[in-house]
Amino acid sequence: MKTSDKILQTIKRQGAVTAKQLSEAFGMTTMGARQHLQSLEDDGILAFHDVKVKVGRPTRHWSLTQKGHGQFSDRHGELTIQFIDAVEHLFGKEGLEKVTAEREAHTFKQYQEALSHCSDLPSKLQTLADLRENEGYMAELIDESDHYILIENHCPICKAAMRCPSLCQSELNIFKELLNGECEVTRSEHIIEGKRRCTYTLTPLL
């Protein structure tokens, strides 16, 4: 993977970063990191904002632009939207709801099978995060001692979800049903509402 691609992957997962952070992560000079960042800015993929510090110059933080987010796959978003439009045109909103419900049931069954091999809650949650990672959500699980946070730094169905919000509700439903009786599931950040990522707070009930 090219250095520029690694930089984009890092920013997608972590949010805004500095040239110094990238230089330490990739074993390059700060100047070399700045050159990569500048090139990506010239292409319209990155933008920066300066953060004041108590001593010295402001620290420059780089983040993805809308074009930058567009560098990551959206699973043939335009084609998916065409299918959604066609289903709604042929079968109405009720038909679209049935298709969404079928997708939800199919995904739930797949996840349930994968989690059935787990012996405890932490392994279930990690398996869920791994499933989402493999599906392109750039997912990670963070243990906060009294609760967990499932972070999805990318949404490979974002365009479809913006056209059909019930797809997002469907995913929340799946998480809640999978972890029913074990975790309270709440979504605290949501990409289609303008956030950088989707995050779910998973609070054990026992």
Backbone hydrogen bonds, N-H to C=O, Kabsch-Sander energy under -0.5 kcal/mol:
donor,donor_aa,acceptor,acceptor_aa,energy
6,K,2,K,-2.2
7,I,3,T,-2.3
8,L,4,S,-2.0
9,Q,5,D,-2.4
10,T,6,K,-2.3
11,I,7,I,-2.5
12,K,8,L,-2.4
13,R,9,Q,-1.9
14,Q,10,T,-3.0
15,G,11,I,-2.3
17,V,62,W,-1.9
22,L,18,T,-1.9
23,S,19,A,-2.5
24,E,20,K,-2.1
25,A,21,Q,-1.9
26,F,22,L,-2.4
27,G,23,S,-0.8
28,M,23,S,-1.6
33,A,29,T,-2.1
34,R,30,T,-2.4
35,Q,31,M,-2.1
36,H,32,G,-1.7
37,L,33,A,-2.5
38,Q,34,R,-3.0
39,S,35,Q,-2.1
40,L,36,H,-2.1
41,E,37,L,-2.1
42,D,38,Q,-2.6
43,D,39,S,-1.2
44,G,41,E,-1.9
45,I,40,L,-2.4
46,L,40,L,-1.1
47,A,63,S,-2.4
49,H,61,H,-2.2
51,V,59,T,-2.9
52,K,50,D,-0.5
59,T,51,V,-3.0
61,H,49,H,-2.8
61,H,59,T,-0.5
62,W,17,V,-3.3
63,S,47,A,-2.8
65,T,45,I,-2.3
69,H,65,T,-2.5
70,G,66,Q,-1.6
71,Q,68,G,-1.6
72,F,69,H,-1.6
80,T,76,H,-2.3
81,I,77,G,-2.3
82,Q,78,E,-1.8
83,F,79,L,-1.9
84,I,80,T,-2.4
85,D,81,I,-2.8
86,A,82,Q,-2.3
87,V,83,F,-2.7
88,E,84,I,-2.4
89,H,85,D,-2.3
90,L,86,A,-2.4
91,F,87,V,-3.0
92,G,88,E,-1.7
95,G,91,F,-1.1
96,L,92,G,-1.9
97,E,93,K,-2.4
98,K,94,E,-1.8
99,V,95,G,-2.0
100,T,96,L,-2.3
101,A,97,E,-2.4
102,E,98,K,-2.1
103,R,99,V,-2.3
104,E,100,T,-2.4
105,A,101,A,-2.4
106,H,102,E,-2.4
107,T,103,R,-2.7
108,F,104,E,-2.7
109,K,105,A,-2.1
110,Q,106,H,-1.9
111,Y,107,T,-2.6
112,Q,108,F,-3.1
113,E,109,K,-2.0
114,A,110,Q,-1.9
115,L,111,Y,-2.6
116,S,112,Q,-1.3
117,H,114,A,-0.9
118,C,115,L,-1.9
124,K,120,D,-1.8
125,L,121,L,-2.7
126,Q,122,P,-2.2
127,T,123,S,-2.2
128,L,124,K,-2.4
129,A,125,L,-2.3
130,D,126,Q,-2.4
131,L,127,T,-2.5
132,R,128,L,-2.2
133,E,129,A,-2.4
134,N,130,D,-2.5
135,E,131,L,-1.0
136,G,133,E,-1.7
137,Y,132,R,-2.4
140,E,151,I,-2.0
142,I,149,I,-2.5
144,E,142,I,-0.7
144,E,147,H,-2.8
146,D,144,E,-2.4
148,Y,202,L,-2.8
149,I,142,I,-2.4
150,L,200,Y,-2.7
151,I,140,E,-3.0
151,I,149,I,-0.7
152,E,198,C,-3.2
153,N,138,M,-1.8
153,N,151,I,-0.5
154,H,137,Y,-1.9
158,C,155,C,-1.5
161,A,157,I,-2.7
162,M,158,C,-2.2
163,R,159,K,-1.5
164,C,160,A,-2.5
167,L,164,C,-2.4
168,C,165,P,-1.0
169,Q,165,P,-1.7
170,S,166,S,-2.2
171,E,167,L,-1.5
172,L,168,C,-1.9
173,N,169,Q,-2.4
174,I,170,S,-2.1
175,F,171,E,-2.1
176,K,172,L,-2.3
177,E,173,N,-2.5
178,L,174,I,-2.8
179,L,175,F,-1.9
180,N,177,E,-0.9
182,E,179,L,-2.4
183,C,179,L,-2.5
184,E,203,T,-2.7
185,V,183,C,-0.5
186,T,184,E,-0.5
186,T,201,T,-2.0
188,S,186,T,-0.6
188,S,199,T,-2.0
189,E,199,T,-1.3
193,E,190,H,-1.4
194,G,191,I,-2.2
195,K,190,H,-1.8
198,C,152,E,-2.5
199,T,189,E,-1.4
200,Y,150,L,-2.5
201,T,186,T,-3.0
202,L,148,Y,-3.1
202,L,200,Y,-0.6
203,T,184,E,-2.4
203,T,201,T,-0.6
205,L,182,E,-2.5
206,L,182,E,-0.5
